[in-house]
């Protein structure tokens, strides 16, 4: 499904299905920021220690500021937070406290272990909110590929319902999401190795796992705003994951924008993400009133 629209390399749709106008960033003055030494965010009894990279914007006032939880891609089984460092720095320059995390990998750890890691990261972020001057009502999630999947799932089921037990709750709520190349309905995959290792079986063997792990099947009218970007030539995560999910968000009355990167596959969409990320960060700023 390819949506026609503005520009020569991208299509950007708002919730009402119209092409989004070009907008200037709402963060006119870039912030300096300090990067803290890598820290363990998991409790001592966690199956393995996991670390986070934290950036703290510099400011002269004492006002609470927004924060962003960043999660890298890698098919739930590899890669590192280094992939998200540049985006974390862009967010910090806009005044966000950024928390860029590791998570446990499949197949040694199967779903929902990775979601539990994100819920613990949110708990840790809340514990440090006073010291870091974080407004806990303005925490956003940012991720690409499997990282986009995990922050989307956190936003839709991490605070309430079956996915909130035992590590979720109010602390796991996100105010908005920026997700790219995101698997949104795992039933769409043809029992490929990555998904089977992540969930512990095929669609026929563990259908409940596929349902619980699919953001599109956890969607409700209480979902936070979503900005999605996706390559139209993505063969690893086909573009209908984004177009169908965007349509479902809008049908539920959720504020959502879709930025399609034409003629780009899964990896090129991330490597040449500039315009999509700029539009997505502007979207986050508008949603949480970051000016």
Protein Blocks (a to p, Z undefined) as FASTA:
>chain_A
ZZddedjkbccddfkopacdddddfblbacdddddddddfbdfkbmbdcdddddddddfb
lcdcdddddddeeehpgcjfklmmmmmmmmmmnopacddddddddfkbccfklmmmmmmm
mmmmmmmmmmnopafklcccddehjlmmmmmmmmmmmmgcjklpckgcjklpcfbdcdeh
iafblklpghiaklmmmnopafklmmmlmmmmmmklmgcfkbccddddddfklmklgfkl
mmmmmmmmmmnopacdddddehiafklmmmmmmmmmmmmmmmmmmmnopZZ
